[in-house]
Amino acid sequence: MRTLALHQWRRNKGSFLGFGAIILIAACMLGSALTLLCTVGPRYTALADELHTADVDIVVPRTAATADVRDVIDRTTGVAAVEPHDVLLMDAQIHDFRGTDFAICTMITDADAPRTLNQTRVLATAAGSGDLTIAQYTAQFGQFAPGERIELRIGGHDESFRIAGVVEEMEFGNAGSQILAFSAPAARFARLERAYPQARMTEYAVSVSAGADPRAVRSRLERALAQAGTPVAIDASSVRATRMMVSRLIILILVVFAVLVTVVILALCTFHIRNIVETDRTDMGVLKALGYTGQMISHAMMAPYLLVCVGATVIGLALSTLATPAIGSLIALQAGFTFHAQADARAWLITIAALAGVTLLFAWIGVRSLRALQPIEAIRGISARSQRHTVRPLNRMPGNVRTAISLQQAAASPSRNLLVGCMAFLMTLIVSFAAVLTYNATVTPGNLYNTLSTETPQVVATPSQRETTEAMQRIRAIPGVQNVIAYTTARVGIDGTQMPAFVSDDFDATRNDIRYEGNHPATAHEIAMGSALADAHPIGSKVTVSHGGTALSYTVVGYIQSVNDGGTVCELTNAGYTRLDPDFAHSPHTLYVYCDGADTARVIRAIESTCADLVTHTTDMEHMRETSQQMYGSIMSAVSLAMLILAIGLTGLVLMMVVRSTIVRERRRFGILKALGYTSGQLMRQIAAALMPATAAGAVLGALVAGMAARPVTDALFATVGVMRSQFDHPALLPIAAALALTAVQGALALGFTTPIRTISPYQLITE
């Protein structure tokens, strides 16, 4: 049987190499996905354990951090150890953060204070002294380096620091936790405490008991400390979910497309083996007549596929070690921790076993007919297939002779038509999805940005005390300003969990409607809940909301999404929040200013010149938006380009094997047609035309399915990272264009792969 296996390899070497190339692509994608799946999570856990990251972090005002509060924390169920630290917690704007001002809550700790929990690891230091240490996420995403200066606007004052170094910390990680952590030497920390006494807080780093749920412990602590107030309350599980968001999305995309490629492989494997069985039917009959069993012949035919599969899989896995680090660097940038992707034995074994297993299964399906093969019928050229499937005579085909021959060839091989049609269908789906991603990430980049973010105006203005109404009126009168709304982010407690509350009376005037079910709140007694709270609080039910020592009941009227907050968020009207905090009515409300993006700089200058006595600060959000859109657009464009290359590559490999198999099987018929006067060009066009009906049918079906399923698939994909309402547009022309383009490409490729027909010689066939 070794001789028969070698004969199969030599005779169909090109087809086996094409089959191996497709296996290589699938192995590379599946290997990368499984490597990330097997290594990112454990790496995160190992770093968290190495740095003794707290399971829960609770921050209370320094004035409330009494012995009684510590006693309450110690006695809370699930708390194993507590470590208090003095910190500064304040809203700040980081200047020149990736080219713009970035507003976020910042926590500054004493770098010289000893720590058992929430330790850090130094990654880089500056030559000479410095007075602020930044986290890895701030350094990489904000584009800061040791020795450079970083400016923070705190309480209306700009504080300049020389960056002493970059550290890795697992407490907050990235901006998804809504907090960026810094540390300053004891002397500078003391000066900051004196300068900003209102920001002085006490952080309680909590380690939970074995088996305790950090989220449950955090909720208990928030409820117990409601009177003291907890400006910050986070748990390791929630922070981890936010930081691993991109990792989960990338793994899902890789697995889905690896499965699609594998489907093409399986169909191609089955088709190719059945084609060999039909082509070499006489030889198989002779072997059976000589005493070889169907099982022996089947094993000999399956062996080359298994060897090619294993070899191509190993090569694909080796190539994945080059691709995975690039993906890993993207994950590290978003998650804010050090990750260097390396080959994982489990990922390799699972990939080899999965691809080899399915290849053997479908190869076995392809050779099943050998068991029923009768030697005498095979030698005489009689086959069950020919008895079941009779080619329609030419004189019964419509059209002229050329059309009749093309139609006869198109109907001659149902298995070939099924393979080509399925391939056209799957590739149309892939290209349509890539087109949707590209359109929403580059042509209309705001769609992708709005899907992953909350409301983002062009300018954010902070008015002076009691000047909100006057500032709104004066800003609205500036030429180029399209609208101004009051939109403030506060904090409230629901079910024992502190969360952001978007407070406004103008939710319907926002540009990015994050409501996905129900309505926005319209009265002082209504609330819209975040997606993470939807299951526990149906629309129409009552929910208790707390702030400070006040707890009041509200009616749930709708649900909203917020990816960065993990769905733990809510909406209240101004009157609704004033019920909880009466001082809010007289406090300055954040103003969102809308204008054309190109007018942003001019509008900011106009606000600063005409409203200097009413507005304390303005922030250019348009620049940050453009920077983020460019980053998202480049990532999605790269993904779309890879998908397009994958689709064209797979199409080319499959068509090459199909066309070459057709030429080998129909070699004698083509020789006869050449002897009758047909040219090589005519026969090449006939072969290509014979594939077009199946190609067109598959492409049309793929375009129809893509048009109907694009939105549900997109929504399901983004739902894995917490998106409940996608802002993507799905133009009907995209799948139609994809189908037309793929049909044209497949026709051109099929015509190009028919060139071996030029070598067919009628004289040579006669002499044979």
N, C-alpha and C positions, 0 to 999 in steps of 0.2 A: 504493500500500500504506500510505502514511502516513494516508490517510483511514480505512482499515479498522482500523489500529492505534488511532487516536483514537476510533473508534466502540466498539472493545472497552473502552477506558479509561472512556468515559462510561457505558457500559451496566453495567459491573461495577466501578464505582469503589469501592464498599464492600468487595467481596471483595479487590480489589487492596490497599486500605489495611490490611485484616486480614492479608493475606499479608506486607505490608511490616512490620507490627508484629512478627510472628514473626521475620522476618529481622533486625530491629533487635535483638531479644533475643539471638539467636545471635551477631550481630556484636559486641555489647557483651561477651559472655562470652568469645568466641574472641579478640577484640582484647585484652582484659585479660590473658588467659593468655599470648598470644604476646608482648605487651609486656613482661610480667614475665620470660618466657623469654629474650627478647632483651636485656634491660637489667640484670637483677639480677646475673647472672654477670659480665658485663663491668665493672659498677660495682665489684663485689667485687675483681676483678683490678686495676682501675685504682687503687683505694685501697691495695691491698697493694703495688703497685709504687711508688706515690707515697710511702708511708711506709717503703719498703725493708724490708718484713717478711721475716724470716729464713725459710728453707725448713725448717730443723730447729732445735729448741731442746733442748739437753741441759743438765741441772742436776746438778752433783756437789757433795758436801760440800766446804767451803772447805779442810779439811785434806788432801783428796785431790787438790786442783787443783794439781798439780805441773807442772813443765816436761815431764816424761815424758808426762803425760796430754795436754798441749797437742800434743806431738809425735805422739802416737797419733792425735789428731783430724786434724791437718794431713795425715798420711799415709794417711788412710782414703780409699778410692776414691770419687770423686764429690764430695768436699769442695773447694770453690773458695776460700772465705774464711771466717775464724773471727774472732769478736769476743767476748772475755770481759768479763763484768761481775759485780761483787759484788752479791748479792741476799740477801734474807731469805725463806726458804720455811718456812711453818708452817701447821698447822691452826688455824683461827680461827672464831669465831662472831661474825657481824655482827648486832648488836642492832638491833631495829626495822627489819629489812629487809622492806619491804612489810608491816609490822605484826607481824613475828615474829622469832625468832632463827634465823639462817641459817648452818649449819655448812658450811664449804668450805675447801679448801686455798687459801692466799693467798700471793702473791709481792709483796714490797715492794722497789722499786728506788730507787737514788739519782737523784733528779730532776735534780741538777746535774751528773751525769756525762755527758760527751759520748758521743753514739751515732751510728754510721753505719747500723747495722741496727736494726730494731724501733723506729723513731721514732714519735712521737705528734704529733697535731695538736690544738691547744687549741680547744675548742668554747665554753666559758664559764668565766669567772673570777669570784671573789668580790671584793667591795670590801674592801680591806685584805689583810693577810697570812693565810696558812693553812699547815697542816703536813701535808696529805695531798691528793694529786690522785687522783681516781677515774676509772674508765673509763665510757664512755657507757652500757654495759649496766647497770652498778651504779647509775648515776644514774637511768635511766629505769625499769628494772624494780624496783629497790629503793626508788625514790621518795626520792632524796636530791638536794639542790640546793647549789650553791656558797654558802658562808657558813654553812651548817648544820653541826652537829656529827654525827660518826659514831663509834660506839664498837665496838671489836673486842676480844673476849675472847681473849687469847693466853697460853698456858701458865698458865691459872688466874688471870690478872690482866686487868682491864679497862683498855684504852688508849683515851683519848678524843682525837679529832683534829678540827680545824676544816677543813672542805673548802675547799681553795684554788681548785679548778677541776675542770672535766670535760674529758677528752681522748678523742680517738678513737684506738684502737690495734687493730691487726689480728693481733697475736701470739696472744692467747688468745680475745678476743672475748666469749663468753658463758659461762655456767656449764656448757655442754656439754663443754668441755675439762677440767672438774673443777678449774679454777684461775681465780681472779679476780686481776687485776693492779692494784697501787697503786704510787704513787711518793711519796717524802717528800723534803723538802729535805735537803741534806747534813748539817746539824747534827742534825735529828731522826733521820735515818737512822743516824748514828753512835751516838746514844743507844739506839736500838732494838738495834743490834748488841751494845752492851755489856750490855743487859738480857737478851737472848736469844741467847747465844753458840751454843747448840745449833742455831739456825736459820740460821746463816751458811752460805751456799752460793755457788758460782760458776756463773753461767749462761754457756754457750757458744752464742752465736747463730751459726748456720752457714748459709752460702749455698752451694748445690750448683752443680755444673758444668752447663752447657747440655746438656739432654737427659737428665740424671740423674733418677732417680725419688726424690723426697724420702723416701718410705716405706722404700725399700731402703737409702738412706743412713742413715736413723735406725736401722734394724735392725743395720746394720754397726757403727755407733757404740755401740749398747747392748751388742753382743757384745764389742766391743773394750774397753769400760769396765766390764765386769761386776765386776771386782775393786774398782774405785773406788766403784761404786754409783751408780745414776742415779735419784734420787727422782722426777725429771720427765724425760720424753722425749716430745716431740710433733713432728709434722710438719705442714706447711701443708696438705697434701692431706686428712689426717684431720680437722683443725680445720675446714676449709672444708666438708666433707661434713656435719659436725654442725651447723654454723651455717646451712646452706642447707636443713635438714630441712623446716621449715615451708613454705619457698618451693616446694620440689618437690611437697609435698602439695597446696598450694593450686592450683598450676598443673595438676596432674593432675585435681583435682575440676572445675575450670573447663572443661578440655578435654573431659572425659567428658560433662558436661551440655550443652556446646555441640554435641557430636555428636548427643546425643539430640534436642535441639531441631531440629537440621538434618534429622534423619530425618523428623520431623513435617512440616517445611517441604516436603521432597521429595514425600512422599506427598500432601500437600495440593495442591501445584502440579500433579502429574499428574492428580489427581482433578478439579481445577477446570478444567483445559484440556479434558479428555475430556468434562466436563459441558457446556462451551461448544460443543464440536464437535457433540454430540448435540442440544443445544437449537437451535443455528443451522444445522442440517444443510441445510435448504432454502436458506438464504442462501448457504452454501458451494457448493451445487450450482449456483446461479445464477451465482456468480462464475466457477466453472469453465466453465460454458457460454459465458460471455462471453470466455473466452480466458485467464483467470488460471490459472497452474499451481499444483499442490499445494504446491510449494516456496515460491512467492511468498506464498500464503496462510499457510503455516506460519510464515514469517519475520515476517509482520505480526502473527500471534497471539503469537509469542514475544517480540516487542519490548517490550510493556508489562511483562512479567515481568522482563526484563533491566533495564529502566530503574528499575522499583520496587526490584529487588534492589540495584542499585548505590546508589540514593539512600538506601534504608533502611540499607544497610551503612555508608555514610559517616556517617549520623546516629548509628547505634549505636556506631561507633568514636569519634565525638565525645563521646558520653555515657560511653564507657569511660575517657576522660581524667579524668572526675570520680570514677569508682569505683576506678580503679587506684591513685591516691594513698592512699586509705583502706586498701586491701590492702597497699600498700607500707609504710605506717606500722606495720602488724602485723608484717611481715617484718623491718623495721628493729629493732623492739622485741625480737624473738626472736633475731635474728642479731647484734645489737650493733654495727651500723655504719650510717653515714648513707646513706639511700637516699630519693631523691625521684623517684617515677615520672613519666616524661614520655612523650609520644607518640613512637612509633618507626616510621619509614617502612617498615621491613621488615615489621613486624607488620601495618601497614595494608595494604600491597600483598598480602601472603599471604592476609589475611582477605578482601579484595575479590576476589582471583582465585579463592579456594576456593569462596566462596559463589556468586559469579557463574557459575563453571564448573559446579557441581553443579545450579544452577537451570536453566541452559541445557540440560544433559544430560537432566534429567527433564522439562523442558518439551518437548524434542524427542521424548521417548518418548510424551508425551501427544498430540502432533499427528501421529504417524506414520500414523494411519488416514486422514488427509486425502489421502495419495498414492493410496490405492486407491478413493477416493470417486468414484462414477459420477454425473455430473450428472443424468441422467434419473431414476435411482433416488432421489437425494436430493430432487429436486423433487416426485416422487410420494410421498415420505415413507417409502420403503422403505430399511431400514438392515440392515447385516450383523448388528448387535447384536440387532435385533428378531427376526431369523431364528434366531439362536443362543439367545436367551433369551426364552422365552414366559412371560408372567405367568399364574399359575394362576388359573382362573376362581373367582369368589366362591362359586358353589354347591358348589365342591369344598373350600372352606376350613372348618375346624371352628369350632364356636361360633355365636353369633348374628351379626347383620349387622355390628355395630360391631367385634366381635372379628375377623370375617372380613376387613373392610376394613383393620384395623390389621395383620393378618398378611400380607395381600397387599402392603401398602406396605412392610413390613419386608423382604419378599423381592424387591421390585421392582428394587433397585439393588445388585448385589453389590459394585460398586466403592465405593459409599458405606458399605456395611456393613463392608467391609474397612478403610476409612480410620477410621471411628468405633471399630471394635474395636481396631485398632492403637494409636490414640490412648489409649483407655482402658487398654490393656495397659501402654504406656510410662508414662503418668501414675501408674498404680498402683505401678509399680516405683519411680518417683521419690518418691512420697509415703511408701511403705513404708520406703525408705531414710532419708528425713528423720525418720520416726517412730522408727526404730531409733537414729539419732544423738541425737535429743531425749531418748529414754528413758534411754539410757546416760550422757548428759551432765548431765541435770537430775533425773530421777526417781531414778536410782541412779548418782550422779556418781562414786562410787568405781570403777566399772567402767572409765571412760575414764582416770581418773588411774592406776589400776593397770596399764592397758595400756601407758601411756607412761612408767612409772616402775618402780623396783625395790621392795624391801621397805620399807614406811614404817609404823612403829609410832606410837602416840599420844605416847610419851615416850621420849627417849634419855637414859640415865643413864651417867655416866662414873665408875666406882668408883676408889677409891684403890689404891695399890700393894698387891698380895696380898690384897685385900679383895673380890674378885669373888664368891666363893661365899657369903660372909656377907651381902653386899649383896643378892644374888639372893634369899636366903631371907627377909631382912627386908622387902624390897619386895613379895615374893609374899604376905606376911601382911597387907598393907595392904588394908582393905576397898575393894572396887571394882576391884582389880587382877585381871585375868582370866588373865594369863600373863606370864612373864618369860623371855627367852631371851638367851643370849650370842651376839652377832652382830657380828663385827669385820671391818672392811675393811682389808686389808693390801695389799702390792704384791709381785708376783713377776714373773719373766721367763720367757716362752715364745717360742721361735723368735726370740730376740733382741729381743723387744718387751716392755717393762715394762707391766704392766696391773694393775688392781685384782683382788684375790682376796677373795671373800666367805668368811669363816671361821666355821664354826658346827657344832655337833653336832645342831642342832634345825631343819634346813631343812624338815622335814615339819610343823613347828609354825608356820610363817610364814603370814600372811594372804594374801600375794600370791605365788602359786607361779609363779616365772619359768621353771621347767623346761618345755620344750616337746617333748622327746623323751628317752627313756631314764630314768635315775634320778639322784637326788642322790648325792653321795659318802657312803659309810657307814663306810669304814675309812680307816686311815692311808695306804693305797696307792692310793686312788681319787680321781678328779677329774672335775668336770663342766666342759665347755668352753663358751665363748661362741659365739654364732652365726657370728661372723666367722672363727672357727677351725674350724668344723665340717667343711668340705670337706677340709682338710688332715689332720684327725685323726678317723677313723671310730671309732665306739663299739667298744670292745674293743682298740683299738690302744694302744701305749705312747707317752708324751710326756715329754720332759725339762723339768723345771721348776727354775728357779734363783732363788736369793736370796742376795745377798752373794757369797761365794765357794763356796757349796754348790749342787750340781746333782744332782737325784735323778729317778728314773723313777716315773711314775704311770700307772695304767690309766684310760682314758677310759670313763666309765659313762653319760654323758648330756650333753645340750646345754641351755643356758640363754640367755635374752635379756636385753639391757640397752641400751635405746635411747640413753641419755645417753653410754654408753661405746662406742657404735658396735659392740656385739657383741664387743669385745675385752676379755674378762673371764673369770673362772673361779670355781669353788667348791672349797673344801677343808674337810676336817674339822679340828677343833682338833689332833688328833694328826697329821694330814697336814701341817699348817703347822708344827707343832713339830719335825717332822723337818728342815725347812729352817732354822728359827730356834729352837733349844732354849730361848732366853730367853723365848719366847712363853708357855710354860707357867706362868711366874711373873709375867707382865705383866698389867696390868688389861685385861679384855675388855669391850668396849662392850656395854651391856645395853639390850635393846629391851623396853619395857614396854607391855603392851596393856590397854586398858580402854575403856569407852564414851566416845565423843567428848565428851559433856557432862560427864564426870567428870574430864577431863584436868587442869584447873586444880587441883581438889581433890587429885588424886593427886600432882601435883607438890609442892604444899604439904606433903602428908604425907611424901613422900620427903625433902624438905629439913628437916623437923622431926625425923623419926625416924631418918634415916640420915645426919645431918650429919657423923658421924665416919667414914662409909664411902664416901660419894659426893661427888666434887669438883664436879660440875656436872650440871644437868638441862636438857634442851632440849624445848620444846613443839613437837613435829612436827605435831600435829593442826591448829594454827593455820595453819601453812604449807600443809598439805594442803588445808584449807578455802579458803584464798586461791587456791591453784592451781586447785582444782575450780571455784570461781566464775569464774575467768578462762576456763578451758576451756569451762565450761557456757555462758557468755555468747557465746563465739565459735561454738560448735556450735548454739546456739539461733538465732543470727543466720543461720547457714548454712541451718538447717532451715526457718526462716521464709521465707528467700529462695526455697528450693526449693518450698515450698508455694504461695507467690504465683506462682512460675513455672508450676507445674502447673495452677493454677486459671486463670491468664491464658491459657495455651496452649489449655486445654480450651475456654474461652469463645470464643477467636478461631476455632478450628477449627469448633466447633458453629455459630457465627454464619454462617460461609461455607457450611457444609453445609446448614443449614436454609434460608437465603436462596436458595441454588441450587435446592433442592427446591421451594420456593414458586414460583420463576420458571418452572421446568420443568413443574410440574403446575398452573399457574395456571388453565387451562381446566377441568381436572377438578374443581378446588376450586370453581370457579364453578358447574359443573353440580350438584355436591353441595349447594351453598348454595341453588340453585333448587329442589332436591328437598326442602328443609326443614332441612338441617343448619345448626346455628348456628356462628358463628366459634369459640366456645369448644370445641365438639365437634371441629372440624377441627384446632384447635391441639393438643388432647390426642391426636388421632390421629397427627399428625406426630411429637410427642414420644414417643408410645408406639412408633412405628415404629422409632425409634432405640434403644429400650431393649434388645431382644435382643442386638444387636451390642455395646452398651455393657456389658451384664451379662456376656456371654461374655468380652470383653476383660478386664474387671475380675477375673473369677474366675480366668482364666488368669494374669493378672498377679500375683494373690495367691498362687497355687500356685508360680509361678516365684520370687517374692520369698521365700516361705517356705523353698524349697529352696536358693536361691542367696544369701540374705542373709549367711550366715556366710562362705562362700568369697569373696564380693565384699568384705566388710569386711576379711577377713584379707589379701586381695590389696592393698587400698588402704593399709592400715597397714604392709604389708610393704615399701612403698617408703621408709619411714623407719626400717626395721630391726626392726619388730615381728614376731616369729615366732609368738606365741601371743596372740591377742586375748582379753581378759577380758569382751567384750561378751555381754550376754544378748540372746536373740532370741525374745521371746514370740510364740507362734503367733497371738495375737489381734491383733497390730499390722497385719499385711498384710490380715487379714479386715476389721478396722475401716477400713483405708484403702480397700479395695475397696467396702465399703458406703457410706462417706462420698462417694467419688468418683461412684458410681452415682447417689446422691441429688442431688449437685451438678450432674451432667451432665443429669439429668432436669429439674431446675429451670431450668437455663440454656437447654436446648432449648425448654422451654415458653415462656420469656421471649422467645426470639428468633423465635417464630412470630407475634408481634403484627402484622406486615405483612399477615397473611391477613385481618385485619379490613377492609382497604381493598379487597378483591376484591368487585366488584359484578357479579351475573349480568346485569343490564341492560346494563352497559357492555361486557361480553364479547359479548353478542348484537349490540349496535350496531357493534362492531368487525368 
